[in-house]
């Protein structure tokens, strides 16, 4: 690579670091960065002011045609980024038994795994950590009741929100769902949650990561935590042995989604939220566990099972029944490190459900509080380009990577990427398309409140969100991806914009020990909205209020 281009890359990256780093706020975004920098995603390093040395070395050896692709991931406005040239395709690796296949045997990259024979787990062969002394003990999660599953094809799609079922999953990109009008003068509440969709080990496409994972009900996905790697955490969940470094709390980690849902139900009985903001990673490991390309006029058997067991039968009861979930896709919903999982079926489910609302990859919702004389507009964005790199780079954090996408992967029938070679450009074109759309929507909005809901955490594309706040009146950014609950109130990095992370929904193990007092590792948010202010409360899995922040609308209408 010519020295001039390498210097340009390093200079541009330093500019990004300068924009993203602020001494007053240390963003703890991905705990893989704390212990193993080689496993740290670029967007997480960016906000820490670090650079992956191995990837920079790889860039230095790349050709001129490859260089813009790396640079443009996080600096898309540079002139060199206006035309993307993809690296030449390479042969797909043959399926093999790898470390990843041991962890995720259901991946299309892996050979089909035999259904494990279940042996009741033995007691962990480790000395438990001393229990912290707090006054609010871990609540008991409700017993999970398996559903009487309807036969495939029993769910019917029909027109909803003023829209007929689309021909493809992207046909309605940028659409505005019909205005939601809320009457009354009660205190108005909104819930927010993300990263909640646990593994389902039963049915047509089971995902079993550890012993007992094939029993009915949601099963938390085991993932590394600090110095504890994923394999060690799996051993903790299996009950065979457990490294103390994992800070595994079986009474919390094993039932995390149900514990959070239980507190949502309790809070909903009094708060009575009007809707839920869902920031994605709705189903682990890789979204709806079949491939994209199904008809948008049919809800498949696997889709029905996962929605029934992980969504419908978990989030219900007084205050939650019938309340819509304004939803976006997370990186795991696309497939984690592939793009061809059934993300399109999550969109199709919109036309078969009275609660699930995701009519497109990106869309908007206007809410009018008719008796209180104010309104709020929600822009639902797909930010998963942050986990998209050229096809031969960073394969474990790359939706468009060649390593894990199966041979012949294509979502063209759904309106998505045609193949792995086209994936990088397709995803980044989608992001730029959304940027233009969001700026136009915000500049034209007459609502009292403007809110963006997206998956990737506070810190991604920081300069752009700063612009949206200061120039276009964006009032709040709602995110997930990091598996805890955090608030960045009036963030300097975001130009005074408040952003919060609600990634502690419990579908995957949290970033740190959840057993500590006032833990922020699993939970959700309760927003109280009025014409003059919004109160943001972080609620953990014990039902404790961890923090309370007030945001005011940024411009007078």
DOGUBA-882758 format. One record per residue (C-alpha): residue number from 0; residue in three letters; z, x, y. Coordinates in nm, 3 decimals. Layout:
<nodes>
k / r / pz / px / py
NUM / ALA / Z / X / Y
...
</nodes>
This chain:
<nodes>
k / r / pz / px / py
0 / UNK / 0.000 / 0.000 / 0.000
1 / UNK / -0.092 / 0.153 / 0.341
2 / UNK / 0.208 / 0.282 / 0.532
3 / UNK / 0.122 / 0.061 / 0.834
4 / UNK / 0.155 / -0.259 / 0.627
5 / UNK / 0.478 / -0.146 / 0.466
6 / UNK / 0.626 / -0.072 / 0.810
7 / UNK / 0.510 / -0.418 / 0.925
8 / UNK / 0.685 / -0.580 / 0.629
9 / UNK / 1.011 / -0.394 / 0.686
10 / UNK / 1.005 / -0.469 / 1.060
11 / UNK / 0.940 / -0.839 / 0.994
12 / UNK / 1.217 / -0.852 / 0.736
13 / UNK / 1.458 / -0.691 / 0.981
14 / UNK / 1.366 / -0.959 / 1.234
15 / UNK / 1.450 / -1.222 / 0.975
16 / UNK / 1.783 / -1.059 / 0.905
17 / UNK / 1.862 / -1.047 / 1.275
18 / UNK / 1.784 / -1.417 / 1.307
19 / UNK / 1.985 / -1.517 / 1.003
20 / UNK / 2.297 / -1.300 / 1.031
21 / UNK / 2.587 / -1.398 / 1.250
22 / UNK / 2.922 / -1.223 / 1.253
23 / UNK / 3.119 / -1.540 / 1.319
24 / UNK / 2.993 / -1.714 / 1.006
25 / UNK / 2.975 / -1.543 / 0.669
26 / UNK / 2.761 / -1.777 / 0.460
27 / UNK / 2.864 / -1.764 / 0.097
28 / UNK / 2.544 / -1.912 / -0.041
29 / UNK / 2.481 / -1.783 / -0.392
30 / UNK / 2.756 / -1.614 / -0.588
31 / UNK / 2.504 / -1.415 / -0.793
32 / UNK / 2.469 / -1.194 / -0.484
33 / UNK / 2.836 / -1.101 / -0.483
34 / UNK / 2.835 / -0.934 / -0.821
35 / UNK / 2.476 / -0.863 / -0.923
36 / UNK / 2.235 / -0.802 / -0.639
37 / UNK / 1.944 / -0.770 / -0.882
38 / UNK / 1.994 / -1.138 / -0.970
39 / UNK / 2.011 / -1.253 / -0.610
40 / UNK / 1.738 / -1.476 / -0.474
41 / UNK / 1.557 / -1.358 / -0.159
42 / UNK / 1.668 / -1.649 / 0.058
43 / UNK / 2.033 / -1.577 / -0.028
44 / UNK / 1.994 / -1.208 / 0.053
45 / UNK / 1.819 / -1.293 / 0.377
46 / UNK / 2.125 / -1.461 / 0.524
47 / UNK / 2.342 / -1.170 / 0.414
48 / UNK / 2.131 / -0.912 / 0.594
49 / UNK / 2.035 / -0.744 / 0.266
50 / UNK / 1.708 / -0.654 / 0.096
51 / UNK / 1.636 / -0.647 / -0.277
52 / UNK / 1.553 / -0.278 / -0.323
53 / UNK / 1.368 / -0.341 / -0.648
54 / UNK / 1.140 / -0.601 / -0.485
55 / UNK / 1.075 / -0.383 / -0.180
56 / UNK / 0.974 / -0.102 / -0.415
57 / UNK / 0.745 / -0.343 / -0.597
58 / UNK / 0.596 / -0.446 / -0.264
59 / UNK / 0.535 / -0.086 / -0.162
60 / UNK / 0.324 / -0.040 / -0.475
61 / UNK / 0.132 / -0.364 / -0.424
62 / UNK / -0.223 / -0.390 / -0.298
63 / UNK / -0.316 / -0.500 / 0.054
64 / UNK / -0.410 / -0.840 / -0.080
65 / UNK / -0.072 / -0.896 / -0.239
66 / UNK / 0.135 / -0.783 / 0.059
67 / UNK / 0.099 / -1.094 / 0.277
68 / UNK / 0.227 / -1.315 / -0.005
69 / UNK / 0.563 / -1.141 / -0.011
70 / UNK / 0.588 / -1.130 / 0.366
71 / UNK / 0.489 / -1.492 / 0.413
72 / UNK / 0.762 / -1.634 / 0.191
73 / UNK / 1.008 / -1.614 / 0.479
74 / UNK / 0.785 / -1.540 / 0.780
75 / UNK / 0.497 / -1.788 / 0.743
76 / UNK / 0.397 / -1.783 / 1.111
77 / UNK / 0.270 / -1.424 / 1.110
78 / UNK / -0.110 / -1.393 / 1.156
79 / UNK / -0.135 / -1.219 / 0.817
80 / UNK / 0.006 / -1.532 / 0.654
81 / UNK / -0.266 / -1.773 / 0.758
82 / UNK / -0.479 / -1.687 / 0.454
83 / UNK / -0.310 / -1.638 / 0.120
84 / UNK / -0.476 / -1.429 / -0.148
85 / UNK / -0.335 / -1.470 / -0.494
86 / UNK / -0.288 / -1.176 / -0.732
87 / UNK / -0.515 / -1.167 / -1.032
88 / UNK / -0.386 / -1.375 / -1.323
89 / UNK / -0.239 / -1.206 / -1.625
90 / UNK / -0.219 / -1.325 / -1.980
91 / UNK / 0.076 / -1.548 / -2.056
92 / UNK / 0.342 / -1.384 / -2.272
93 / UNK / 0.369 / -1.516 / -2.621
94 / UNK / 0.668 / -1.737 / -2.693
95 / UNK / 0.959 / -1.532 / -2.819
96 / UNK / 1.327 / -1.550 / -2.881
97 / UNK / 1.471 / -1.405 / -2.564
98 / UNK / 1.799 / -1.416 / -2.382
99 / UNK / 1.674 / -1.716 / -2.186
100 / UNK / 1.567 / -1.896 / -2.503
101 / UNK / 1.914 / -1.845 / -2.641
102 / UNK / 2.054 / -2.013 / -2.331
103 / UNK / 1.782 / -2.276 / -2.283
104 / UNK / 1.613 / -2.339 / -2.620
105 / UNK / 1.453 / -2.659 / -2.489
106 / UNK / 1.228 / -2.465 / -2.248
107 / UNK / 0.853 / -2.496 / -2.329
108 / UNK / 0.847 / -2.115 / -2.310
109 / UNK / 1.067 / -2.099 / -2.620
110 / UNK / 1.003 / -2.189 / -2.979
111 / UNK / 1.146 / -2.528 / -3.079
112 / UNK / 1.507 / -2.484 / -3.171
113 / UNK / 1.667 / -2.655 / -3.466
114 / UNK / 1.934 / -2.909 / -3.380
115 / UNK / 2.264 / -2.722 / -3.409
116 / UNK / 2.518 / -2.838 / -3.658
117 / UNK / 2.830 / -2.932 / -3.472
118 / UNK / 3.157 / -2.766 / -3.560
119 / UNK / 3.462 / -2.883 / -3.367
120 / UNK / 3.543 / -2.602 / -3.128
121 / UNK / 3.846 / -2.388 / -3.196
122 / UNK / 4.106 / -2.335 / -2.929
123 / UNK / 4.004 / -2.059 / -2.685
124 / UNK / 4.125 / -1.716 / -2.796
125 / UNK / 4.251 / -1.614 / -2.458
126 / UNK / 4.572 / -1.648 / -2.263
127 / UNK / 4.520 / -1.913 / -1.998
128 / UNK / 4.574 / -1.824 / -1.637
129 / UNK / 4.895 / -1.950 / -1.485
130 / UNK / 4.844 / -2.294 / -1.337
131 / UNK / 4.864 / -2.309 / -0.957
132 / UNK / 5.144 / -2.509 / -0.808
133 / UNK / 4.984 / -2.795 / -0.618
134 / UNK / 5.109 / -3.148 / -0.573
135 / UNK / 4.789 / -3.331 / -0.663
136 / UNK / 4.712 / -3.267 / -1.034
137 / UNK / 4.370 / -3.291 / -1.196
138 / UNK / 4.289 / -3.658 / -1.252
139 / UNK / 4.184 / -3.781 / -1.593
140 / UNK / 3.813 / -3.860 / -1.607
141 / UNK / 3.717 / -4.205 / -1.735
142 / UNK / 3.599 / -4.228 / -2.094
143 / UNK / 3.222 / -4.213 / -2.119
144 / UNK / 3.064 / -4.513 / -2.291
145 / UNK / 2.723 / -4.450 / -2.450
146 / UNK / 2.461 / -4.700 / -2.341
147 / UNK / 2.267 / -4.935 / -2.564
148 / UNK / 1.936 / -4.774 / -2.490
149 / UNK / 1.635 / -4.996 / -2.430
150 / UNK / 1.318 / -4.919 / -2.618
151 / UNK / 1.048 / -4.713 / -2.444
152 / UNK / 0.829 / -4.914 / -2.213
153 / UNK / 1.096 / -5.176 / -2.145
154 / UNK / 1.128 / -5.075 / -1.778
155 / UNK / 0.869 / -5.228 / -1.549
156 / UNK / 0.755 / -5.094 / -1.214
157 / UNK / 0.682 / -5.325 / -0.923
158 / UNK / 0.628 / -5.310 / -0.546
159 / UNK / 0.936 / -5.207 / -0.350
160 / UNK / 1.005 / -5.108 / 0.008
161 / UNK / 0.678 / -5.261 / 0.115
162 / UNK / 0.487 / -5.021 / -0.111
163 / UNK / 0.303 / -5.070 / -0.439
164 / UNK / 0.351 / -4.810 / -0.714
165 / UNK / 0.130 / -4.511 / -0.621
166 / UNK / -0.152 / -4.359 / -0.822
167 / UNK / 0.002 / -4.011 / -0.799
168 / UNK / 0.345 / -3.875 / -0.714
169 / UNK / 0.222 / -3.724 / -0.387
170 / UNK / 0.012 / -4.018 / -0.267
171 / UNK / 0.286 / -4.136 / -0.030
172 / UNK / 0.388 / -3.796 / 0.108
173 / UNK / 0.522 / -3.850 / 0.459
174 / UNK / 0.562 / -4.225 / 0.413
175 / UNK / 0.827 / -4.424 / 0.594
176 / UNK / 1.018 / -4.660 / 0.363
177 / UNK / 1.072 / -5.004 / 0.511
178 / UNK / 1.348 / -5.014 / 0.772
179 / UNK / 1.696 / -5.073 / 0.634
180 / UNK / 1.892 / -5.314 / 0.855
181 / UNK / 2.270 / -5.324 / 0.825
182 / UNK / 2.460 / -5.606 / 0.991
183 / UNK / 2.829 / -5.642 / 1.069
184 / UNK / 3.077 / -5.450 / 1.277
185 / UNK / 3.274 / -5.278 / 1.004
186 / UNK / 3.326 / -4.903 / 0.999
187 / UNK / 2.996 / -4.766 / 0.866
188 / UNK / 3.003 / -4.504 / 0.591
189 / UNK / 2.748 / -4.283 / 0.414
190 / UNK / 2.816 / -4.067 / 0.107
191 / UNK / 2.641 / -3.734 / 0.037
192 / UNK / 2.630 / -3.548 / -0.295
193 / UNK / 2.409 / -3.301 / -0.478
194 / UNK / 2.365 / -3.080 / -0.783
195 / UNK / 2.523 / -3.351 / -0.996
196 / UNK / 2.294 / -3.412 / -1.296
197 / UNK / 2.459 / -3.274 / -1.609
198 / UNK / 2.292 / -3.191 / -1.940
199 / UNK / 2.219 / -3.473 / -2.182
200 / UNK / 2.247 / -3.358 / -2.543
201 / UNK / 2.136 / -3.677 / -2.716
202 / UNK / 1.815 / -3.880 / -2.743
203 / UNK / 1.449 / -3.786 / -2.744
204 / UNK / 1.474 / -3.451 / -2.562
205 / UNK / 1.830 / -3.322 / -2.601
206 / UNK / 1.950 / -3.021 / -2.404
207 / UNK / 2.231 / -2.852 / -2.595
208 / UNK / 2.370 / -2.532 / -2.449
209 / UNK / 2.696 / -2.499 / -2.644
210 / UNK / 2.894 / -2.657 / -2.932
211 / UNK / 2.985 / -3.020 / -2.859
212 / UNK / 2.690 / -3.045 / -2.617
213 / UNK / 2.515 / -3.286 / -2.852
214 / UNK / 2.787 / -3.549 / -2.819
215 / UNK / 2.724 / -3.852 / -2.596
216 / UNK / 2.781 / -3.826 / -2.225
217 / UNK / 2.716 / -3.573 / -1.947
218 / UNK / 2.779 / -3.206 / -2.025
219 / UNK / 2.825 / -2.956 / -1.744
220 / UNK / 2.568 / -2.679 / -1.751
221 / UNK / 2.743 / -2.344 / -1.806
222 / UNK / 2.647 / -2.081 / -1.550
223 / UNK / 2.778 / -1.743 / -1.441
224 / UNK / 3.072 / -1.734 / -1.206
225 / UNK / 3.153 / -1.412 / -1.022
226 / UNK / 3.189 / -1.127 / -1.272
227 / UNK / 3.153 / -1.370 / -1.564
228 / UNK / 2.796 / -1.399 / -1.696
229 / UNK / 2.634 / -1.715 / -1.828
230 / UNK / 2.673 / -1.615 / -2.193
231 / UNK / 3.047 / -1.565 / -2.146
232 / UNK / 3.076 / -1.899 / -1.966
233 / UNK / 2.890 / -2.067 / -2.254
234 / UNK / 3.147 / -1.920 / -2.489
235 / UNK / 3.422 / -2.075 / -2.277
236 / UNK / 3.259 / -2.416 / -2.298
237 / UNK / 3.206 / -2.376 / -2.673
238 / UNK / 3.577 / -2.306 / -2.718
239 / UNK / 3.524 / -1.985 / -2.917
240 / UNK / 3.649 / -1.724 / -2.669
241 / UNK / 3.674 / -1.699 / -2.295
242 / UNK / 3.679 / -1.402 / -2.060
243 / UNK / 3.953 / -1.437 / -1.798
244 / UNK / 3.695 / -1.333 / -1.537
245 / UNK / 3.526 / -1.670 / -1.587
246 / UNK / 3.823 / -1.855 / -1.433
247 / UNK / 3.728 / -2.136 / -1.666
248 / UNK / 3.927 / -2.456 / -1.621
249 / UNK / 3.844 / -2.678 / -1.921
250 / UNK / 4.013 / -2.988 / -1.781
251 / UNK / 3.791 / -2.957 / -1.470
252 / UNK / 3.472 / -2.772 / -1.562
253 / UNK / 3.394 / -2.970 / -1.878
254 / UNK / 3.401 / -3.308 / -1.699
255 / UNK / 3.312 / -3.205 / -1.345
256 / UNK / 3.044 / -3.468 / -1.282
257 / UNK / 3.266 / -3.750 / -1.410
258 / UNK / 3.562 / -3.630 / -1.199
259 / UNK / 3.353 / -3.626 / -0.881
260 / UNK / 3.202 / -3.964 / -0.966
261 / UNK / 3.548 / -4.106 / -1.022
262 / UNK / 3.657 / -4.001 / -0.673
263 / UNK / 3.336 / -4.142 / -0.528
264 / UNK / 3.420 / -4.475 / -0.691
265 / UNK / 3.774 / -4.472 / -0.559
266 / UNK / 3.661 / -4.383 / -0.210
267 / UNK / 3.376 / -4.637 / -0.221
268 / UNK / 3.617 / -4.919 / -0.297
269 / UNK / 3.764 / -4.874 / 0.052
270 / UNK / 3.486 / -4.700 / 0.249
271 / UNK / 3.208 / -4.924 / 0.115
272 / UNK / 2.922 / -4.682 / 0.191
273 / UNK / 2.587 / -4.838 / 0.274
274 / UNK / 2.385 / -4.567 / 0.098
275 / UNK / 2.407 / -4.219 / -0.056
276 / UNK / 2.226 / -3.905 / 0.062
277 / UNK / 2.124 / -3.717 / -0.253
278 / UNK / 2.025 / -3.352 / -0.194
279 / UNK / 1.870 / -3.282 / -0.534
280 / UNK / 1.916 / -3.095 / -0.860
281 / UNK / 1.942 / -3.438 / -1.013
282 / UNK / 1.903 / -3.324 / -1.374
283 / UNK / 1.983 / -2.985 / -1.527
284 / UNK / 1.848 / -2.756 / -1.669
285 / UNK / 1.494 / -2.842 / -1.567
286 / UNK / 1.481 / -3.197 / -1.436
287 / UNK / 1.353 / -3.483 / -1.651
288 / UNK / 1.301 / -3.297 / -1.977
289 / UNK / 0.935 / -3.362 / -2.038
290 / UNK / 0.618 / -3.256 / -1.862
291 / UNK / 0.453 / -3.390 / -1.548
292 / UNK / 0.138 / -3.599 / -1.572
293 / UNK / 0.265 / -3.938 / -1.695
294 / UNK / 0.141 / -4.259 / -1.539
295 / UNK / 0.322 / -4.362 / -1.223
296 / UNK / 0.312 / -4.718 / -1.357
297 / UNK / 0.527 / -4.639 / -1.660
298 / UNK / 0.878 / -4.499 / -1.700
299 / UNK / 0.887 / -4.276 / -2.006
300 / UNK / 1.149 / -4.279 / -2.279
301 / UNK / 1.301 / -3.944 / -2.179
302 / UNK / 1.317 / -4.052 / -1.815
303 / UNK / 1.493 / -4.375 / -1.906
304 / UNK / 1.749 / -4.198 / -2.120
305 / UNK / 1.838 / -3.933 / -1.862
306 / UNK / 1.863 / -4.179 / -1.574
307 / UNK / 2.068 / -4.420 / -1.783
308 / UNK / 2.319 / -4.165 / -1.917
309 / UNK / 2.346 / -3.929 / -1.619
310 / UNK / 2.293 / -4.163 / -1.323
311 / UNK / 2.319 / -4.537 / -1.387
312 / UNK / 2.630 / -4.527 / -1.608
313 / UNK / 2.810 / -4.267 / -1.398
314 / UNK / 2.771 / -4.391 / -1.039
315 / UNK / 2.867 / -4.756 / -1.035
316 / UNK / 3.150 / -4.995 / -0.954
317 / UNK / 3.281 / -5.161 / -0.640
318 / UNK / 3.125 / -5.009 / -0.330
319 / UNK / 2.854 / -4.821 / -0.523
320 / UNK / 2.674 / -5.099 / -0.712
321 / UNK / 2.342 / -5.179 / -0.553
322 / UNK / 2.366 / -4.905 / -0.289
323 / UNK / 2.045 / -4.704 / -0.247
324 / UNK / 2.033 / -4.329 / -0.305
325 / UNK / 1.801 / -4.156 / -0.054
326 / UNK / 1.685 / -3.869 / -0.274
327 / UNK / 1.494 / -3.541 / -0.274
328 / UNK / 1.400 / -3.296 / -0.548
329 / UNK / 1.590 / -2.973 / -0.611
330 / UNK / 1.446 / -2.655 / -0.759
331 / UNK / 1.578 / -2.753 / -1.102
332 / UNK / 1.400 / -3.088 / -1.078
333 / UNK / 1.068 / -2.904 / -1.059
334 / UNK / 1.172 / -2.703 / -1.364
335 / UNK / 1.400 / -2.425 / -1.239
336 / UNK / 1.167 / -2.134 / -1.305
337 / UNK / 0.862 / -2.348 / -1.379
338 / UNK / 0.680 / -2.624 / -1.191
339 / UNK / 0.562 / -2.861 / -1.462
340 / UNK / 0.868 / -3.062 / -1.557
341 / UNK / 0.854 / -3.438 / -1.498
342 / UNK / 0.941 / -3.436 / -1.127
343 / UNK / 0.677 / -3.708 / -1.090
344 / UNK / 0.883 / -3.941 / -1.310
345 / UNK / 1.175 / -3.914 / -1.069
346 / UNK / 0.939 / -4.045 / -0.801
347 / UNK / 0.803 / -4.315 / -1.031
348 / UNK / 1.158 / -4.435 / -1.106
349 / UNK / 1.171 / -4.554 / -0.743
350 / UNK / 0.955 / -4.852 / -0.845
351 / UNK / 1.174 / -4.942 / -1.142
352 / UNK / 1.515 / -4.921 / -0.972
353 / UNK / 1.695 / -5.110 / -0.699
354 / UNK / 1.901 / -4.800 / -0.614
355 / UNK / 1.692 / -4.488 / -0.665
356 / UNK / 1.474 / -4.414 / -0.363
357 / UNK / 1.227 / -4.124 / -0.368
358 / UNK / 0.880 / -4.262 / -0.295
359 / UNK / 0.724 / -3.919 / -0.241
360 / UNK / 0.797 / -3.549 / -0.235
361 / UNK / 0.886 / -3.590 / 0.134
362 / UNK / 0.944 / -3.915 / 0.319
363 / UNK / 1.155 / -4.086 / 0.585
364 / UNK / 1.401 / -4.372 / 0.616
365 / UNK / 1.497 / -4.555 / 0.936
366 / UNK / 1.834 / -4.734 / 0.931
367 / UNK / 1.923 / -4.987 / 1.201
368 / UNK / 2.282 / -5.102 / 1.255
369 / UNK / 2.185 / -5.430 / 1.416
370 / UNK / 2.523 / -5.558 / 1.537
371 / UNK / 2.643 / -5.217 / 1.656
372 / UNK / 2.325 / -5.142 / 1.853
373 / UNK / 2.233 / -4.801 / 1.714
374 / UNK / 2.000 / -4.647 / 1.457
375 / UNK / 1.960 / -4.334 / 1.245
376 / UNK / 1.645 / -4.176 / 1.105
377 / UNK / 1.658 / -3.962 / 0.792
378 / UNK / 1.381 / -3.714 / 0.711
379 / UNK / 1.384 / -3.624 / 0.342
380 / UNK / 1.227 / -3.279 / 0.292
381 / UNK / 1.133 / -3.070 / -0.010
382 / UNK / 1.246 / -2.712 / 0.065
383 / UNK / 1.182 / -2.573 / -0.283
384 / UNK / 0.917 / -2.332 / -0.155
385 / UNK / 1.222 / -2.114 / -0.089
386 / UNK / 1.221 / -2.049 / -0.464
387 / UNK / 0.846 / -1.980 / -0.483
388 / UNK / 0.700 / -1.630 / -0.491
389 / UNK / 0.372 / -1.481 / -0.615
390 / UNK / 0.334 / -1.550 / -0.985
391 / UNK / 0.436 / -1.204 / -1.110
392 / UNK / 0.741 / -1.159 / -0.886
393 / UNK / 1.112 / -1.236 / -0.930
394 / UNK / 1.054 / -1.446 / -1.245
395 / UNK / 1.409 / -1.579 / -1.277
396 / UNK / 1.402 / -1.732 / -0.926
397 / UNK / 1.040 / -1.841 / -0.914
398 / UNK / 0.917 / -2.195 / -0.972
399 / UNK / 0.560 / -2.059 / -0.977
400 / UNK / 0.629 / -1.756 / -1.197
401 / UNK / 0.394 / -1.663 / -1.480
402 / UNK / 0.675 / -1.562 / -1.714
403 / UNK / 0.831 / -1.904 / -1.783
404 / UNK / 0.556 / -2.153 / -1.703
405 / UNK / 0.390 / -2.243 / -2.034
406 / UNK / 0.024 / -2.166 / -2.095
407 / UNK / -0.198 / -2.431 / -1.940
408 / UNK / 0.078 / -2.575 / -1.721
409 / UNK / -0.073 / -2.821 / -1.473
410 / UNK / 0.048 / -3.109 / -1.256
411 / UNK / -0.290 / -3.191 / -1.104
412 / UNK / -0.282 / -3.541 / -1.258
413 / UNK / 0.035 / -3.605 / -1.056
414 / UNK / -0.103 / -3.462 / -0.734
415 / UNK / 0.084 / -3.134 / -0.785
416 / UNK / -0.022 / -2.773 / -0.851
417 / UNK / -0.330 / -2.743 / -1.069
418 / UNK / -0.209 / -2.431 / -1.249
419 / UNK / 0.022 / -2.134 / -1.210
420 / UNK / -0.238 / -1.941 / -1.009
421 / UNK / -0.258 / -2.223 / -0.752
422 / UNK / 0.116 / -2.296 / -0.747
423 / UNK / 0.226 / -2.046 / -0.479
424 / UNK / -0.026 / -2.163 / -0.222
425 / UNK / 0.028 / -2.530 / -0.309
426 / UNK / 0.406 / -2.513 / -0.259
427 / UNK / 0.391 / -2.314 / 0.065
428 / UNK / 0.113 / -2.535 / 0.202
429 / UNK / 0.341 / -2.830 / 0.124
430 / UNK / 0.624 / -2.669 / 0.322
431 / UNK / 0.403 / -2.602 / 0.626
432 / UNK / 0.270 / -2.955 / 0.605
433 / UNK / 0.626 / -3.085 / 0.613
434 / UNK / 0.713 / -2.865 / 0.910
435 / UNK / 0.433 / -3.017 / 1.118
436 / UNK / 0.525 / -3.366 / 1.000
437 / UNK / 0.896 / -3.322 / 1.079
438 / UNK / 0.830 / -3.189 / 1.429
439 / UNK / 0.603 / -3.483 / 1.503
440 / UNK / 0.847 / -3.737 / 1.359
441 / UNK / 1.142 / -3.598 / 1.553
442 / UNK / 0.950 / -3.580 / 1.879
443 / UNK / 0.843 / -3.945 / 1.842
444 / UNK / 1.175 / -4.079 / 1.713
445 / UNK / 1.365 / -4.330 / 1.924
446 / UNK / 1.664 / -4.344 / 1.688
447 / UNK / 2.010 / -4.252 / 1.815
448 / UNK / 2.057 / -4.009 / 1.525
449 / UNK / 1.811 / -3.772 / 1.354
450 / UNK / 1.915 / -3.619 / 1.023
451 / UNK / 1.726 / -3.393 / 0.778
452 / UNK / 1.822 / -3.404 / 0.411
453 / UNK / 1.692 / -3.128 / 0.183
454 / UNK / 1.797 / -2.923 / -0.118
455 / UNK / 1.815 / -2.559 / -0.010
456 / UNK / 2.136 / -2.450 / 0.154
457 / UNK / 2.226 / -2.386 / 0.517
458 / UNK / 2.053 / -2.064 / 0.619
459 / UNK / 1.701 / -2.111 / 0.485
460 / UNK / 1.432 / -2.117 / 0.757
461 / UNK / 1.714 / -2.091 / 1.011
462 / UNK / 1.494 / -2.020 / 1.313
463 / UNK / 1.290 / -2.334 / 1.248
464 / UNK / 1.595 / -2.562 / 1.217
465 / UNK / 1.731 / -2.406 / 1.536
466 / UNK / 1.406 / -2.507 / 1.707
467 / UNK / 1.431 / -2.860 / 1.566
468 / UNK / 1.783 / -2.892 / 1.703
469 / UNK / 1.726 / -2.745 / 2.047
470 / UNK / 1.375 / -2.875 / 2.115
471 / UNK / 1.335 / -3.191 / 1.905
472 / UNK / 1.687 / -3.333 / 1.890
473 / UNK / 1.783 / -3.280 / 1.524
474 / UNK / 2.152 / -3.375 / 1.496
475 / UNK / 2.253 / -3.284 / 1.141
476 / UNK / 2.123 / -3.089 / 0.840
477 / UNK / 2.241 / -3.203 / 0.494
478 / UNK / 2.184 / -2.958 / 0.204
479 / UNK / 2.294 / -2.850 / -0.144
480 / UNK / 2.187 / -2.575 / -0.389
481 / UNK / 2.509 / -2.372 / -0.362
482 / UNK / 2.757 / -2.526 / -0.602
483 / UNK / 3.046 / -2.600 / -0.372
484 / UNK / 3.133 / -2.795 / -0.056
485 / UNK / 3.098 / -2.615 / 0.279
486 / UNK / 3.056 / -2.711 / 0.644
487 / UNK / 2.899 / -2.490 / 0.914
488 / UNK / 3.000 / -2.676 / 1.227
489 / UNK / 2.787 / -2.602 / 1.534
490 / UNK / 2.640 / -2.301 / 1.357
491 / UNK / 2.541 / -2.012 / 1.584
492 / UNK / 2.268 / -1.916 / 1.341
493 / UNK / 2.123 / -2.268 / 1.372
494 / UNK / 2.154 / -2.280 / 1.750
495 / UNK / 2.455 / -2.512 / 1.751
496 / UNK / 2.328 / -2.744 / 1.477
497 / UNK / 2.588 / -2.861 / 1.223
498 / UNK / 2.491 / -2.815 / 0.860
499 / UNK / 2.685 / -2.886 / 0.544
500 / UNK / 2.637 / -2.803 / 0.176
501 / UNK / 2.719 / -3.071 / -0.079
502 / UNK / 2.627 / -2.885 / -0.396
503 / UNK / 2.950 / -2.953 / -0.584
504 / UNK / 2.841 / -3.270 / -0.765
505 / UNK / 2.946 / -3.123 / -1.100
506 / UNK / 2.622 / -3.098 / -1.295
507 / UNK / 2.659 / -2.721 / -1.318
508 / UNK / 2.961 / -2.491 / -1.303
509 / UNK / 3.089 / -2.425 / -0.953
510 / UNK / 3.070 / -2.095 / -0.768
511 / UNK / 3.440 / -2.012 / -0.805
512 / UNK / 3.765 / -2.116 / -0.972
513 / UNK / 3.801 / -2.495 / -0.931
514 / UNK / 4.167 / -2.509 / -1.028
515 / UNK / 4.307 / -2.364 / -0.706
516 / UNK / 4.487 / -2.585 / -0.452
517 / UNK / 4.259 / -2.764 / -0.206
518 / UNK / 3.959 / -2.650 / -0.408
519 / UNK / 3.618 / -2.698 / -0.244
520 / UNK / 3.424 / -2.629 / -0.563
521 / UNK / 3.346 / -2.983 / -0.684
522 / UNK / 3.320 / -3.287 / -0.460
523 / UNK / 3.115 / -3.496 / -0.217
524 / UNK / 3.106 / -3.594 / 0.151
525 / UNK / 3.199 / -3.918 / 0.327
526 / UNK / 3.029 / -3.964 / 0.666
527 / UNK / 3.155 / -4.223 / 0.915
528 / UNK / 2.876 / -4.302 / 1.160
529 / UNK / 2.879 / -4.485 / 1.492
530 / UNK / 2.664 / -4.482 / 1.803
531 / UNK / 2.870 / -4.211 / 1.969
532 / UNK / 2.984 / -3.985 / 1.684
533 / UNK / 2.970 / -3.897 / 1.316
534 / UNK / 3.284 / -3.790 / 1.128
535 / UNK / 3.208 / -3.556 / 0.835
536 / UNK / 3.477 / -3.547 / 0.565
537 / UNK / 3.466 / -3.321 / 0.261
538 / UNK / 3.636 / -3.479 / -0.041
539 / UNK / 3.709 / -3.278 / -0.356
540 / UNK / 3.729 / -3.387 / -0.720
541 / UNK / 4.102 / -3.460 / -0.680
542 / UNK / 4.032 / -3.699 / -0.392
543 / UNK / 4.179 / -3.460 / -0.133
544 / UNK / 4.025 / -3.446 / 0.214
545 / UNK / 3.946 / -3.079 / 0.269
546 / UNK / 3.805 / -3.089 / 0.620
547 / UNK / 3.702 / -3.324 / 0.896
548 / UNK / 3.441 / -3.242 / 1.161
549 / UNK / 3.293 / -3.452 / 1.440
550 / UNK / 2.928 / -3.439 / 1.546
551 / UNK / 2.780 / -3.612 / 1.849
552 / UNK / 2.415 / -3.715 / 1.892
553 / UNK / 2.232 / -3.445 / 2.080
554 / UNK / 2.016 / -3.647 / 2.313
555 / UNK / 2.032 / -3.977 / 2.496
556 / UNK / 1.770 / -4.231 / 2.396
</nodes>
